[in-house]
Amino acid sequence: MNFSDSFFKRVEQKTNVGKETILDLAKKIQQTDMKNEGTLREIIQELGKMTGKSVTKEKEDKIIKAVVNDQVPKDIDKFI
């Protein structure tokens, strides 16, 4: 999946997370078991720290349930 610089600029504007950090995180995610709840919690917490946002336990649980059950939209552009 190729993303343009404009995509990264939009993400950076919304999250204050730069392109290199996003790419590093993407590499990490590709190498992990996305069905492992512990791994998912670590990634969610890391994203929260990067963006300066706190994630409630309830929201974290919802995210994990969606990922484990393959309920995450494939069109990432809709998230931005």
N, C-alpha and C positions, 0 to 999 in steps of 0.2 A: 504494500500500500504506500503510495507516494503522496506526500503532503507538500503543498506549496508554501513559500515563505509567508504569504498572506494568511494562511491557516495558522502558522505559528505566531504571527503577530497578533491575531485575534485572541488566541489562547493566552498569550503573554499579557495583553491588555486586561483580560478578565481575571487572570490569576496571579500576575506578577511572577510567573515562572518562565524562565528563558528556554529557548529552543534546545540547547545542549542538555539542560536538566531534563527536559521532556524526553529527549532521545535516550538518555542514560536510563531513565525510569522505564521506558518502553523495552529496552534491552533486558532489563532485570525482570520485567513481567513476562517476557517471552521465554525466559529460562526457568520459570517457576510453575508449580502446580496450582492452577487457578481454581481448582476444586477443593483445595486445602484451606479450611477456615482460618487456621492460624496464620498462614501466609497472606491471605486476603486481609486480615485485620492489620497486619504489619504494613501492607501497602496502603491501606486506607489511612492509617495513622500517619504514615510518611507523607502522603498527599496533603493531609490536613496541615501538617507542619510547614510544608512547602508553600502552601497558599495562605497560611495564617488563619485558617478556618478550623473551628472545632466541630467535631462530628460526634453527635450524641450516640449512646449505645443503641438506641432504637433505630437511628438512621443507619448505623454501621450494620446492624442485623438485617435490615431491609436490603442493603447493597449486597451483602454476602448471599442472601437468599436468591436475589436476582441473578447474580453471577453463577452460582452453583447450579441453578435451574435453567441456565441459558436463556434468561429473559432480558438480556441487555441488547438494545437495538444495535444492529450492525453498522448503521449510518452515523458515524461519530460526529459528522458535521451538525447534526441536530442538537448535540449537546452544547454547542457554542453559540 
